[in-house]
Amino acid sequence: MIPWRSYAHRLARRSEQLLYDIRRRLGVFKKKEGNPLARVGVYVAYWDASWIFEDHLRAMRDLASGPINYYVMANFRHPSERAWFDGVISRFGFPIPFYPWSKSPILTHGESLQRLIEATSDEIIVLCDVDAFPIKAGWDAWIIDELSRKDAVAVVVDMPGRDMPVFLHPSFIAFKRSLLLDNGLDVLTGEGNDPAYKITQHLLRRGRLTLDHVTPLFPTHRAITLFPTGTSDLFGRSDLLHGFGTTYSDWVFHFWFGMFVARREEPKDFHGNRLLTLAEMDRVVQETQAWIRDRCSRGSAGVSRSG
């Protein structure tokens, strides 16, 4: 028997999605226009991220070589977080916030990203988790250059429990809007997979999940190693399992386990064994925050910016 609250939650979600689809088809809402000088659009689903959001925004802004459009879907577990979030958006200035159309249950990761994409028109799309961020100055110019000859730039992960264990992950993936439009793709979650799984499947079917067509971002450092070397490989690599605090190809950093950090919970594996202690997580978060703030202060001084 389905608990009443769970049933009501599902019904509210379906009703909200239906109303959103009707409004979209009727053209009730117009697309939001960002900075016309920006050549990159960053798309982020916010949820329970007050612990890292400001550093995430700082890295996006200070390490970019030019203006970017930054879109964020604001999902809140607690209403009090809305005031804090709005204050951060106002203080940083450049993020363009979106909110679920009604006071509905929190949108899923894929729903949040898909709605942002549908409401904007940037040709170069960068999906990024809120607990991930670029760590090298000029990251935006590098992506533009890579996508001039590649289909995607993406973090590559190995998750052995998935039906598709090795895939391009939405914690940081860049591609052109035309990849979605020309091939009938979206970034909705499905089949037990993350929002970028359809892109991975499409490239695999077309024989384009290769180094000639994709710039893969492999793990180059783990603050805390959690798992043994993976058994699946892609692009000739089998060491694709993430740790807590993983650096990818020296371009991107992703904490992983962000919800556990926010909720002050210790993550466990499928067998119930503890993976990390709160003390270990706190240490990595604090060390990373200090490191990225220093890098941003040096990066923003050395990166020219226009617009």
Residue pairs with C-beta under 8 A, 6 or more apart in sequence:
9 105
12 104
12 105
13 104
13 105
15 104
16 100
16 101
16 102
16 104
16 105
17 111
19 101
19 102
20 101
20 115
23 29
23 101
24 118
29 119
31 119
31 120
31 121
32 71
32 96
32 98
32 119
32 120
33 121
34 41
34 69
34 71
34 96
34 120
34 122
35 67
35 68
35 69
35 307
37 66
37 67
37 306
37 307
38 66
38 67
38 68
38 69
38 122
38 307
39 66
39 68
39 124
39 140
39 144
40 64
40 66
40 68
40 69
40 122
40 124
40 126
40 140
40 143
40 144
40 174
41 68
41 69
41 70
41 71
41 120
41 122
41 123
41 124
41 125
41 126
42 60
42 68
42 69
42 70
42 71
42 126
42 128
43 71
43 113
43 116
43 117
43 120
43 125
43 126
43 127
43 128
44 56
44 70
44 71
44 72
44 73
44 127
44 128
44 129
44 130
45 72
45 73
45 75
45 107
45 109
45 112
45 113
45 116
45 129
45 130
46 53
46 72
46 73
46 74
46 75
46 85
46 130
47 75
47 76
47 77
47 106
47 130
47 259
48 77
48 258
48 259
48 262
48 263
49 56
49 130
49 131
49 258
49 262
50 81
50 84
50 85
50 262
51 261
51 262
51 285
52 130
52 131
52 255
52 258
52 261
52 285
52 289
53 85
53 88
53 130
54 88
54 92
55 133
55 289
55 292
55 293
56 130
56 131
56 132
56 133
57 70
57 88
57 92
57 94
57 95
58 292
58 293
58 296
59 133
59 134
59 135
59 292
59 295
59 296
60 68
60 70
60 128
60 133
60 134
61 68
61 92
61 94
61 300
62 296
62 297
62 299
62 300
62 303
63 134
63 135
63 136
63 137
63 138
63 139
63 295
63 296
63 299
63 300
63 303
64 134
64 138
64 139
64 140
64 303
64 305
65 137
65 138
65 139
65 140
65 141
65 303
65 304
65 305
66 140
66 141
66 305
66 306
66 307
67 94
67 305
67 306
67 307
68 94
68 140
69 96
69 120
69 122
70 94
70 95
70 96
71 95
71 96
71 98
71 116
71 119
71 120
72 89
72 95
72 96
72 97
72 98
72 116
72 130
73 97
73 98
73 99
73 100
73 107
73 112
73 113
73 115
73 116
74 82
74 85
74 97
74 98
74 99
75 100
75 106
75 107
75 112
76 82
76 85
76 106
77 106
85 97
86 97
89 95
89 97
98 115
98 116
98 119
100 106
100 107
107 115
108 189
109 170
109 189
109 194
109 195
110 187
110 188
110 189
110 190
110 194
110 195
111 188
111 189
113 127
113 170
113 187
113 195
114 186
114 187
114 188
114 195
117 125
117 177
117 180
117 186
117 187
121 177
122 177
123 176
123 177
123 178
124 143
124 144
124 147
124 174
124 175
124 176
124 177
125 174
125 175
125 176
125 177
125 180
126 143
126 172
126 173
126 174
127 170
127 172
127 173
127 174
127 187
127 195
127 196
128 171
128 172
129 170
129 171
129 172
129 254
129 258
130 258
131 254
131 255
131 256
131 258
131 261
132 171
132 172
132 252
132 253
132 254
132 255
133 252
133 253
133 292
134 140
134 172
134 251
134 252
134 253
135 247
135 250
135 251
135 252
135 253
135 292
135 295
136 142
136 250
136 251
136 299
137 299
137 302
137 303
138 303
139 251
139 252
142 251
143 153
143 174
146 153
146 174
146 215
147 153
147 174
147 175
147 176
150 213
150 214
150 215
151 175
151 179
151 203
151 208
151 213
151 214
152 168
152 173
152 174
152 175
152 179
152 199
152 203
152 213
152 214
152 215
153 173
153 174
153 175
153 214
153 215
153 217
154 168
154 169
154 172
154 173
154 174
154 175
154 196
154 214
154 215
154 216
154 217
155 168
155 169
155 171
155 172
155 173
155 217
155 248
155 252
155 254
156 166
156 167
156 168
156 169
156 216
156 217
156 218
156 234
156 235
156 237
156 240
157 166
157 167
157 169
157 171
157 240
157 241
157 242
158 165
158 166
158 230
158 232
158 234
158 238
158 240
158 241
159 165
159 166
159 167
160 230
160 231
160 232
160 241
161 270
162 192
162 193
163 191
163 192
163 193
164 191
164 193
164 197
164 200
164 201
165 230
165 232
166 230
166 232
166 233
166 234
166 240
167 193
167 194
167 196
167 197
167 200
167 234
168 196
168 199
168 200
168 203
168 214
168 216
169 194
169 196
170 187
170 194
170 195
170 196
171 252
171 254
171 256
172 217
172 248
172 252
172 254
173 196
173 199
175 199
179 185
179 199
179 202
180 186
180 187
183 202
185 198
185 199
185 202
186 198
187 195
187 196
187 198
187 199
188 195
188 198
189 195
189 197
190 197
190 198
191 197
200 209
203 209
203 213
203 214
208 214
209 234
210 235
211 235
214 235
216 234
216 235
216 237
216 249
217 248
217 249
217 251
217 252
218 235
218 237
218 239
218 240
218 248
218 249
219 239
219 240
219 241
219 242
219 243
219 246
219 247
219 248
220 247
220 248
220 249
220 250
221 246
221 247
222 242
222 243
222 244
222 245
222 246
222 247
223 243
223 244
223 245
223 246
223 284
223 287
223 288
224 243
224 244
224 245
224 276
224 280
224 284
225 243
226 241
226 242
226 243
226 244
226 275
226 276
227 241
227 242
227 243
228 241
229 238
229 239
229 241
230 238
230 239
230 240
230 241
231 238
232 238
232 240
233 240
234 240
242 254
242 256
243 256
244 255
244 256
244 257
244 275
244 276
244 280
244 281
244 284
245 253
245 255
245 256
245 284
245 288
246 253
246 254
246 255
246 256
247 253
248 254
253 288
253 292
255 261
255 284
255 285
255 288
257 267
257 275
257 276
257 281
259 265
260 266
260 267
260 276
260 281
261 281
261 285
264 278
266 274
266 275
266 276
266 277
266 278
266 281
267 274
267 275
267 276
268 274
268 275
269 275
